């Protein structure tokens, strides 16, 4: 493409993925100081001091701020589609509280994920998730905010109800019946472990996609690093590299996601292993995105 990628997307990164070992405030500062990025995704702040310092940096940055509530559910193992109503309500409470922190940090919404499920109770879990999502969306609407559900694997690692793209599209349609402030977040790194291709996910979920991630995964159960670990591009035995990223961009272009007037967030969800350098892996990801973009036909 002759045009810059920044014309059509707000290129972002996920703070806790890019810098899993760095102090949270310093990580925000580094991302905010890097003009490659137009957006940043932050999570729950552990202390009031971290929250205040993060907010100050973000206010100065001119970055689009996104807020991920996924870790707030995954850490304490909360399930928004819990069949136990008490458990479901705990997850709902955490998500509604996340709206307040997200708003304070300058985000216009939150993203979360579905919980684990069992085949024999799949429909009951679906209705529980629908209940939680609608309640969170209504709380968000009162603040003029949005809610996004990230589509995860359903039988590998996170084993989330949502899930395969046809079910994700069905769920989004059901939520949108009453909540227009709801959308789906899709991630290239999840496609291989969902047994799907970019065209399957993007074309199936197209009317509901409001946020994009890209990254890598190991899809071979026999290989080291199998699962939802968001390895760097070029990681041994992994599923995605520049060709898959290019294919993702081609599908997004074909399906009308290149919008210069209202660019969607496209964030890198890539994390170093314990033996890898955070800055090097971040630079690797930028190089791969730059190369895929350069190969994309006008």
C-alpha positions as CSV (number, residue, x, y, z in Angstrom):
1,X,0.0,0.0,0.0
2,X,1.3,3.5,-0.9
3,X,-0.8,5.1,1.9
4,X,0.4,4.7,5.5
5,X,-1.3,2.1,7.6
6,X,-2.0,4.9,10.1
7,X,-4.4,6.4,7.6
8,X,-6.8,3.4,7.9
9,X,-6.1,2.0,11.3
10,X,-5.2,3.3,14.8
11,X,-2.2,1.0,15.4
12,X,-2.0,0.0,19.0
13,X,-0.4,-2.4,21.4
14,X,-1.5,-4.1,24.6
15,X,0.5,-2.8,27.5
16,X,0.7,-6.0,29.6
17,X,1.4,-8.1,26.6
18,X,4.2,-6.0,25.2
19,X,5.8,-5.3,28.6
20,X,4.9,-8.2,30.9
21,X,7.9,-7.6,33.2
22,X,8.2,-3.8,33.1
23,X,6.7,-1.6,35.7
24,X,3.2,-0.7,34.5
25,X,3.6,3.0,34.5
26,X,6.9,2.9,32.8
27,X,5.4,0.6,30.2
28,X,2.7,3.1,29.5
29,X,5.3,5.9,29.3
30,X,7.3,3.9,26.7
31,X,4.3,3.2,24.5
32,X,3.1,6.8,24.8
33,X,6.6,8.0,23.8
34,X,6.6,5.9,20.6
35,X,4.9,7.6,17.8
36,X,4.5,4.4,15.9
37,X,1.5,3.8,18.1
38,X,-1.9,5.6,17.8
39,X,-3.6,3.5,20.5
40,X,-2.8,1.7,23.8
41,X,-4.7,-1.0,25.6
42,X,-4.5,-0.9,29.4
43,X,-5.9,-3.0,32.2
44,X,-6.9,-2.7,35.9
45,X,-4.4,-0.6,37.9
46,X,-3.2,-2.3,41.0
47,X,-2.7,0.9,43.1
48,X,-4.2,4.4,43.2
49,X,-0.7,5.7,42.5
50,X,-0.5,3.6,39.3
51,X,-3.9,4.7,38.2
52,X,-3.1,8.4,38.7
53,X,0.3,8.2,37.0
54,X,-1.2,6.2,34.1
55,X,-4.0,8.8,33.7
56,X,-1.5,11.7,33.6
57,X,0.6,10.1,30.9
58,X,-2.5,9.1,28.8
59,X,-3.9,12.6,29.0
60,X,-0.7,14.0,27.5
61,X,-0.3,11.3,24.8
62,X,-3.0,11.8,22.2
63,X,-3.3,8.0,22.2
64,X,-6.7,6.3,21.7
65,X,-7.2,4.5,25.1
66,X,-8.7,1.1,25.2
67,X,-9.4,-0.9,28.3
68,X,-9.1,-4.7,28.6
69,X,-11.1,-6.3,31.4
70,X,-10.1,-9.8,30.3
71,X,-7.3,-10.1,33.0
72,X,-9.8,-9.0,35.7
73,X,-11.9,-12.1,34.9
74,X,-9.1,-14.6,34.1
75,X,-7.0,-13.8,37.3
76,X,-9.7,-14.7,39.8
77,X,-11.3,-17.2,37.4
78,X,-14.6,-15.4,37.2
79,X,-17.1,-16.6,34.6
80,X,-19.7,-14.3,33.0
81,X,-21.6,-17.3,31.8
82,X,-21.4,-19.2,35.1
83,X,-24.5,-21.4,35.6
84,X,-24.3,-20.5,39.3
85,X,-26.0,-17.2,39.6
86,X,-23.9,-16.0,42.4
87,X,-20.8,-16.7,40.3
88,X,-22.3,-14.9,37.3
89,X,-23.1,-11.8,39.4
90,X,-19.5,-11.6,40.7
91,X,-18.3,-11.5,37.1
92,X,-20.9,-8.9,36.2
93,X,-19.9,-6.7,39.1
94,X,-16.3,-6.8,38.1
95,X,-17.1,-5.7,34.6
96,X,-19.4,-2.9,35.7
97,X,-16.7,-1.6,38.1
98,X,-14.2,-1.8,35.2
99,X,-16.4,0.7,33.3
100,X,-15.6,3.3,36.0
101,X,-11.9,2.8,35.8
102,X,-11.9,2.7,32.0
103,X,-13.8,6.0,31.9
104,X,-11.3,7.6,34.4
105,X,-8.4,6.5,32.3
106,X,-10.0,8.0,29.2
107,X,-11.2,4.8,27.5
108,X,-14.6,4.8,25.7
109,X,-15.4,1.3,26.6
110,X,-14.2,-2.1,27.8
111,X,-13.4,-5.5,26.3
112,X,-13.9,-8.9,28.0
113,X,-14.2,-12.5,27.2
114,X,-16.7,-15.3,27.8
115,X,-16.1,-18.0,30.4
116,X,-15.6,-21.7,30.2
117,X,-18.5,-24.0,29.3
118,X,-19.6,-27.6,29.0
119,X,-21.2,-29.2,26.0
120,X,-24.2,-30.5,27.9
121,X,-25.0,-27.0,29.3
122,X,-24.0,-24.9,26.3
123,X,-27.3,-23.2,25.8
124,X,-27.8,-22.4,29.5
125,X,-24.3,-20.9,29.5
126,X,-25.2,-18.9,26.4
127,X,-28.2,-17.4,28.2
128,X,-26.2,-16.5,31.3
129,X,-23.6,-14.8,29.1
130,X,-26.3,-12.9,27.3
131,X,-27.7,-11.7,30.6
132,X,-24.3,-10.5,31.8
133,X,-23.5,-8.8,28.6
134,X,-26.8,-6.9,28.3
135,X,-26.5,-5.7,31.9
136,X,-23.0,-4.5,31.3
137,X,-23.9,-2.9,28.0
138,X,-26.8,-1.0,29.7
139,X,-24.5,0.3,32.4
140,X,-22.0,1.3,29.7
141,X,-24.7,3.1,27.7
142,X,-25.5,5.3,30.7
143,X,-21.9,6.5,30.5
144,X,-22.0,6.7,26.6
145,X,-19.5,3.9,26.5
146,X,-19.1,0.7,24.5
147,X,-18.6,-3.0,25.3
148,X,-16.7,-5.5,23.2
149,X,-16.4,-9.3,23.6
150,X,-13.2,-10.8,22.4
151,X,-13.5,-14.0,20.5
152,X,-11.3,-16.7,22.0
153,X,-10.6,-20.4,21.4
154,X,-13.3,-22.8,22.5
155,X,-11.5,-26.1,22.9
156,X,-7.8,-25.4,23.3
157,X,-6.6,-23.0,26.0
158,X,-9.1,-20.5,27.3
159,X,-11.9,-22.8,26.1
160,X,-14.3,-19.9,26.1
161,X,-17.9,-20.2,25.0
162,X,-17.4,-17.5,22.4
163,X,-15.9,-19.2,20.6
164,X,-16.4,-20.3,17.0
165,X,-17.2,-17.4,14.7
166,X,-20.7,-18.5,13.8
167,X,-21.7,-18.6,17.5
168,X,-20.0,-15.2,18.0
169,X,-22.0,-13.7,15.2
170,X,-25.2,-15.2,16.6
171,X,-24.4,-13.9,20.1
172,X,-23.6,-10.4,18.8
173,X,-26.9,-10.3,16.9
174,X,-28.8,-11.3,20.0
175,X,-27.1,-8.6,22.1
176,X,-27.6,-5.9,19.4
177,X,-31.3,-6.5,19.6
178,X,-31.3,-4.3,22.7
179,X,-27.8,-2.9,23.0
180,X,-26.3,-1.1,19.9
181,X,-23.2,-0.3,21.9
182,X,-21.9,-3.9,21.7
183,X,-19.3,-5.3,19.3
184,X,-16.9,-8.1,18.7
185,X,-13.1,-8.0,19.0
186,X,-11.4,-10.5,16.7
187,X,-7.7,-11.6,16.9
188,X,-5.5,-13.2,14.2
189,X,-3.6,-15.1,16.9
190,X,-6.8,-16.9,17.9
191,X,-7.8,-18.0,14.4
192,X,-5.5,-21.0,14.2
193,X,-6.5,-22.3,17.6
194,X,-10.1,-21.8,16.7
195,X,-9.5,-24.0,13.6
196,X,-10.5,-21.0,11.3
197,X,-9.0,-18.7,8.7
198,X,-9.1,-14.9,8.5
199,X,-11.8,-15.0,5.8
200,X,-14.0,-17.3,8.0
201,X,-13.9,-15.1,11.0
202,X,-14.0,-11.6,9.3
203,X,-16.8,-12.5,6.8
204,X,-18.9,-14.3,9.4
205,X,-18.7,-11.6,12.1
206,X,-18.3,-8.6,9.8
207,X,-21.4,-6.6,10.9
208,X,-20.4,-6.8,14.5
209,X,-16.6,-6.3,14.5
210,X,-15.5,-3.1,16.2
211,X,-11.9,-3.8,17.2
212,X,-9.0,-5.8,15.8
213,X,-6.0,-7.6,17.2
214,X,-3.2,-9.5,15.5
215,X,-0.6,-11.9,16.7
216,X,0.7,-15.5,16.6
217,X,0.0,-18.9,18.3
218,X,1.2,-22.5,18.2
219,X,-1.6,-24.6,16.9
220,X,0.1,-28.0,16.9
221,X,-0.7,-29.9,20.1
222,X,2.6,-31.7,19.9
223,X,4.7,-28.5,19.6
224,X,6.3,-26.5,22.4
225,X,4.2,-23.4,23.3
226,X,0.9,-24.9,22.2
227,X,-2.1,-22.7,23.0
228,X,-2.9,-19.0,23.5
229,X,0.5,-17.6,24.4
230,X,0.8,-14.9,21.7
231,X,4.4,-15.7,20.6
232,X,6.4,-13.5,18.4
233,X,6.1,-13.8,14.6
234,X,8.7,-16.3,13.5
235,X,8.4,-18.4,16.6
236,X,9.4,-22.1,15.9
237,X,6.3,-24.2,15.0
238,X,3.9,-21.3,15.1
239,X,0.9,-20.7,12.8
240,X,1.2,-17.1,11.8
241,X,3.9,-15.0,10.1
242,X,4.0,-12.3,7.5
243,X,1.9,-14.3,4.9
244,X,-0.9,-14.9,7.4
245,X,-0.8,-11.2,8.5
246,X,-0.9,-10.1,4.9
247,X,-3.9,-12.4,4.3
248,X,-5.7,-10.9,7.3
249,X,-5.1,-7.4,5.9
250,X,-6.3,-8.4,2.5
251,X,-9.5,-9.8,3.9
252,X,-10.0,-6.7,6.0
253,X,-9.6,-4.5,2.9
254,X,-12.0,-6.7,0.9
255,X,-14.6,-6.5,3.6
256,X,-14.5,-2.7,3.9
257,X,-12.6,-2.2,7.1
258,X,-10.1,0.4,5.7
259,X,-11.8,3.6,6.9
260,X,-9.8,6.8,6.8
261,X,-12.5,8.9,8.4
262,X,-13.1,6.6,11.4
263,X,-10.1,4.2,11.7
264,X,-10.6,1.1,13.8
265,X,-8.0,0.1,16.4
266,X,-5.6,-2.6,15.2
267,X,-3.5,-3.7,18.1
268,X,-0.6,-6.1,18.3
269,X,-1.1,-8.9,20.9
270,X,2.3,-10.3,21.0
271,X,4.3,-11.2,24.1
272,X,7.9,-12.3,24.7
273,X,8.7,-15.6,26.3
274,X,10.7,-15.5,29.6
275,X,14.0,-15.7,27.6
276,X,13.2,-13.0,25.1
277,X,13.7,-9.3,25.1
278,X,10.5,-7.2,25.3
279,X,11.9,-4.4,23.1
280,X,13.2,-6.8,20.4
281,X,9.9,-8.6,20.2
282,X,8.0,-5.4,20.0
283,X,10.3,-4.2,17.1
284,X,9.9,-7.7,15.5
285,X,6.1,-7.1,15.5
286,X,6.4,-3.7,13.9
287,X,8.7,-5.0,11.2
288,X,6.2,-7.8,10.3
289,X,3.3,-5.4,10.2
290,X,5.3,-2.9,8.0
291,X,6.3,-5.7,5.6
292,X,2.8,-7.1,5.3
293,X,1.4,-3.6,4.7
294,X,4.1,-3.0,2.0
295,X,3.1,-6.2,0.3
296,X,-0.6,-5.3,0.3
297,X,-1.9,-4.3,-3.1
298,X,-3.5,-0.8,-3.5
